Amino acid sequence: MPFCPICKTEYPAGAKRCVECEVDLVEKLPEENPEEETSWVLLYYTTNRVFAEFLRETLEQSNIPCWIRSTGTFLEQGLGYVEKAEPGFKVYVTQEKYEEALTIKKQTVGEL
């Protein structure tokens, strides 16, 4: 069974992406080391998915760990559309790379 590497939700066989975190699923979760727990912080919020994906790709090319969480309407399998408050996309980065990521954010999407 695949898992989300961020929220650790288990999905049925054949699933490819986490509907909450918008990341590719993995077959096995990595072993957790409590001493190396990652602290994630919000870098960017937008209602435009293209801007969020562009920023994510740019950050990944700079070796900055990041992920996107969709906060908008999404299709819940078997239930139809489920409305969530505040539609949009949030880009998270690790606390230790926040300043570097902020510089890249300003250069790529600015205040968009």
N, C-alpha and C positions, 0 to 999 in steps of 0.2 A: 504494500500500500504506500502511495506517495504522501509526503509531508510538506508543509510549508516551512522553509528554513527560518522564517521570522516569527510567526505566531505559533508554530509547531502543531497546527491543526492537521489531523489525518484525513485524507481524501480517499474516495473510492478508486479502485484500479482504473486507469485510463485518463484520470484527471491530469491536466497539464499545468494549470496556474491557480494560485490562491485568489479567491474572489475578494478577500478583504485587503490583502497586502499587495496584490497585483505583481507577484513575483513567480518565477518558474518553480515548480515543485521538485523535490529531491526524493530519491528512493529511500534514503536512510538519513536520519538526523545525526549530525556530528556529536561526538561525546562532549558533554558540557563540563567545563572546568570553572568552578565557582570563583576562582581567583581572576579569571579572564572574562568576567561578565561585561558585555558591551552595553554602553549607555548611548541610546539613540536620542537625537534632538531634531526638532522641526527646523528645516532650513527655508522652505518655500511653500506657499499655498497659492493655488491658482484654480480657476474654473476651466482652464484650457488644457486638455490632455496633451496636446502637441508640445506646449511649453514645458510641461512636467517631464515628458519623455525625452525631450531634447536636453534638458538639464541633467537628467539621470544618465543619459548616454555620455555626456561630456564629463561628468564626475567619474563615471566608471573608466573612461579613457585616461583619467588622471589618477587612477588607482585609489579612489576614495569610495569606501563602502557606502552604499545608499540603497534606498528602496522607496517605492511610491505606495501610498495608501489612498484608495478611492473612497471618498466620503459622500458620493452622490448616489443617484439611482442606479441600480444594477439588477441583472436578471438572476434571480435565485432559482436554481434548478428545481423544477417541479412546483414552484409556488407562483410563478409569474413575476411581475415587477414588484419590487419592494422599495418604498420611498424611504430615504434617510434624510435627516436634516442637513443643511449646509452642503449642497452639491459642489464637488470640486476634487482636487488632487493635492495631497500633501507629500512633499519630498523630505525624507529623513536621512540624516548622515550621523556618523559616530561623533561623539562629543570631542574626541581627540583630533578629528579632522575638520571641525566646524569652521575655524577661521580660514583655512585653505579653501574649503567649499564655499564660504561666503564670498571670497574674492572671485571665484569662478562664476558664481551665481550673478554677481554684479556685471561681469564681463559678457555673460551669455544672455540672460533674460532680463537683467536690470530690475526695473520696477514693474514689469509686465505682469 
